[in-house]
């Protein structure tokens, strides 16, 4: 499936359409004037029609004879789609996304840590350790820190041995990366290594109860970090 983050003219058009729809600039039920949009974006009708296939695939738009192409109600949007999550983060819905993300993580990741402690392989431990090392090295680089954090949680999901849980990274990562970018860019950000190390140690020791508790503690710290950031005078969460 094509992505909002695609390169070239097609990708740029898809990105702009997605941002306008998710951001509310183009409202639910509104009929899209494809010709006018194409002229505004300086692309052909062919490019516009191809680009519109992407938001349609994500439940954002639909087309009907005699009605044309229109924005669907939010209830039909695929809010679990990574690109939809990214557009929400970019267009003012960031705080709600982060709150929802925290809730979802509290349900998924403690259970994933428990299962990882039971099923991890040596390769899984190596991947977790490598991510933790990168995390420690990236303390002054918010982008690198976010990448290392995402790699750790991706490796943890993979260590469960469950292919469906492994693919939950597609849901968690967009919001997690944005959350990490904001937190690690702040000068008062706490060191994330100890809380992640506690999870890894429990997984390595094949102690599922301890791994689950360690993940609960890690997520509580993640929420506290965001709360601290929200009240910092020099930082504003998107809202």
N, C-alpha and C positions, 0 to 999 in steps of 0.2 A: 504493500500500500504506500502511496506517496505520502510525504511528510511536509508539514509546514516549514520545517527547517531545511527543505531541499534547496539546492543551489540554482542559479540561473533565473531567467525571467519567470518561468513557471513557478518556481519556489517562492520568488518574491511576491508574486500576485496572490498565491495561496496564503502566504503569511499575512498580507495586508487584509485580505478578505476575512480570514479567521479572527484577526485582532479586532476588526470592526464589528463582527457579529458577536463575539464573546464579550467584547467591551461595551456592547449596547448601542454603539453608534448606528448600526443597522438593527432595528428592533424586531422582536418576534412578530411574525405574520407579515412583515414588510415584503413587498414584491421587489425583486432586484431588477433594476434597469441595466441589463447586461451591456447594452450598447454604450450607455453613458458611463458606466464603470470602466469599460474598456478604453474609452476616449480619455477618461481622467487618468488612468494608469498607463496610457500610451501603449496599449497592446491590442492585438487583433481579436475579433470575435472568436476565432478558433482557439486562441490562447485562453480567453476567458472561459469558454465552454469546457476546455480540458481542466482548467484550474478549479472550476466549480464541482468537479467530480470528487475532489478531496473533502471539502466540508460536507458534501452529501454523504460520503462514506462514514463520516463521524456523527451523523445525525443532526447536523446544524442546518442543513437546507434540504429542500425537496423541490420537485418540479411536477406540475400538473397541466394537462391540456386546458387551454382557455384561461388558466390562472397564471402560468409562467413559473419562474423559479422564486421561491420565497423562503424566509427564515422560519424554521420550525420552532415550536414551543420548547422551552428549556427542558421540559420533562423528557423530550426525545433525544437530547444531546447525550453523547457518550462521554460522561464526565470522568470516566476512568481512562480515557485516551490520553496518552502522554502529551500530544500536541495541544489538546484542549486544556490540560492542566497548565502547560507553559503559557498559553495565551491568557488564562485567568491570572497567572502570576504577573503578567506584564501589563494588565489592563485594569488594575485597581481592586481585584478580588483576592489579592495576596494573603491578607490576614485570615480570611475565612478558609482559604486553601490550607494554610498552615495549621489552623485549628482542626480541620477535618483530617489532615495528614497525621497529626498527633494521635487522634482517636484511632485511625486505621492502624497505625504502627503499634499502638498499645494492644491491639487485638492480635496482630499477625506476628510481630517479632519476638515476643517472649515465647510463644509456642514454637516458633522457628528455632530459637536458641535451644530450647528443650530437645527438639528433634535432632538438631545438629549434633548435640552431645552424644546422641545414641548412634548416629549414622556417619559421622565425619570420617574422612579418609586422610591419609598422609598428605595427599595433594590438596585437600581442602584446608588443612592446617597450614600448609605452605602459603596458600593464597591469602589466608587471613593474616598470617605473620607478615607477609610482604606488604599488605595494605597498611598494617599497623606501623611498620617501619617508615613507609612513605608519609604517613600521617605525622609521625614525629619529626620528620625532616621538613615538613611543609608549614610549620607554625607561622611563618611570616608571609606566606603566600596563600591568600584566601582561595584562589582558584585551584591550586594544587591540593590544599587541605580538603576542599569540597570533593575533588576527584578521589582522593584517598579514602575519605569517609564513605563515599558511594561504593567504592571497590570493596571495602570491608563488609558492608551490609549485603552487597551482591554475593560475595563469597559465602557469607553466612547462610543466605537462602539456598545457595547451591549445595551447601554441606548437609542440608536436610535429606538429600537424596530424592526429593519429590519434585518432579518436573514442573508441576503447576505452581508450587511455592517458589521455585526458582524464577519463574517468569513474573512473579509479583514485583520484581525490580522495575518492570515497565510502568507500574502504577506508582511506586514509591519514589523512584529516583528523581523525576523532574522537581517535585516539591522539596525533596531532601537536599538536592543540589542548591536550590535557591535559598533554603533555610541556612545551609552551611555557608554559602557565599556571604550572607548578611552577618551571621554570627562571627565567622572567622575574620571578617574584615574589620571588626571592632577591636580596638586596642585592649579592652578589658576581657576579651574572650578567654575562658578557662582552657586549660590543657585537656583535649579530648582523649588523649592516649590512656590514662589510667582506667577510665570507665570502660573503654573498649578492651583493654588488656584483661580486665576482670572477666568479661564474656569469653574471650579467647582461652584463658586459663581453664575455665570451667568446661568449655567444649573439649579442650585437649585432655582434661582429666576424665572425660566421659561422665560428668556429673550433671545430669539434666536439670535437677532441681536448682542447683547453684547457678547453672547457666541461665535459667529462666529468671531467677531473682536478679542476677547481674544485669540482664537486659531490661528488666523493670526499672532498676536504678538508673541505668543509662538513659532511658527514655524520660524519666523524671527530671534528670539533669538537662536534657534537651529542652524540655518545656520551661524549666527555670531560666535557661540561657536566653530563650526567646522573650520571656517576661522581663528579664533584665534589660535586654536590648530595646524593648518597646518603651521603656522608661528612661533610656539614655538620652541626654539633651542634644547630642550631636548626631543622632540616628533617627530616621523616620521610616517605619514600615510602610509599605505601599498600602494605601487604603482609599 
